Amino acid sequence: MNCVFVQIRCVPGRAYKVADEITLREIHSELYSTSGPFDLLVKLYIPAGEDVGKFINDKLLDIEGIQQTLTTLTFRAF
């Protein structure tokens, strides 16, 4: 499993609806509301061998209200 973090900027007023939709899809390990330029932070575990970009595109980015994302790949835990 590959751990990635996705920061999500939502259309104003849509953050809670986006968070609800992510929760319904059951694709995340953790989901947080955040301050700063992004509204949400999602921790995902992507199955080994799956393309990270395709997984995020197919499972996350079609949610209405997402304006921009920033994906951070992880390499190892300490």
C-alpha positions in Angstrom: 0.0 0.0 0.0 1.2 3.5 -0.9 0.3 6.3 1.5 -0.5 9.7 -0.1 -1.9 12.9 1.2 -4.2 15.0 -0.9 -4.9 18.7 0.0 -8.2 19.9 -1.4 -9.3 23.4 -2.1 -13.1 23.6 -2.5 -15.4 26.0 -4.1 -16.4 28.5 -1.4 -19.2 27.0 0.8 -18.7 23.4 -0.5 -16.1 22.0 1.9 -18.6 20.1 4.1 -20.4 18.6 1.1 -17.1 17.5 -0.4 -16.1 16.0 2.9 -19.4 14.2 3.1 -19.0 12.7 -0.4 -15.4 11.6 0.4 -16.7 9.9 3.5 -19.5 8.1 1.6 -16.9 6.7 -0.9 -14.9 5.1 1.9 -11.6 5.6 0.1 -9.8 7.5 2.8 -7.9 6.5 6.0 -8.2 10.0 7.6 -9.9 13.2 6.6 -9.4 16.6 8.2 -10.7 20.2 7.8 -7.7 22.5 7.6 -6.8 26.2 7.7 -4.8 28.0 5.1 -5.0 27.8 1.3 -6.6 24.3 1.3 -9.8 23.3 3.0 -9.4 19.5 3.5 -6.6 17.1 4.0 -7.1 13.4 3.0 -4.9 10.5 3.8 -5.2 7.7 1.3 -3.7 4.2 1.1 -3.5 3.3 -2.6 -3.0 -0.5 -3.3 0.5 -1.4 -4.5 0.7 -1.6 -8.2 -2.1 0.9 -8.9 -1.3 4.2 -10.6 -1.6 6.9 -8.0 -2.8 9.6 -10.5 -5.4 7.3 -12.0 -6.7 6.2 -8.6 -7.0 9.8 -7.4 -8.6 10.9 -10.7 -11.1 8.1 -10.8 -12.0 7.9 -7.1 -11.7 11.5 -5.9 -11.5 14.3 -8.5 -15.0 13.8 -9.9 -16.5 15.1 -6.7 -18.5 18.3 -7.4 -17.1 21.3 -5.5 -13.4 20.4 -5.7 -11.5 23.4 -7.2 -7.8 22.3 -6.8 -5.7 19.6 -5.3 -2.2 19.1 -4.2 -0.9 15.5 -3.8 2.0 14.6 -1.7 3.6 11.1 -2.1 5.2 9.4 0.9 8.3 7.1 0.7 8.8 5.7 4.2 7.7 6.2 7.8 10.0 6.8 10.7 
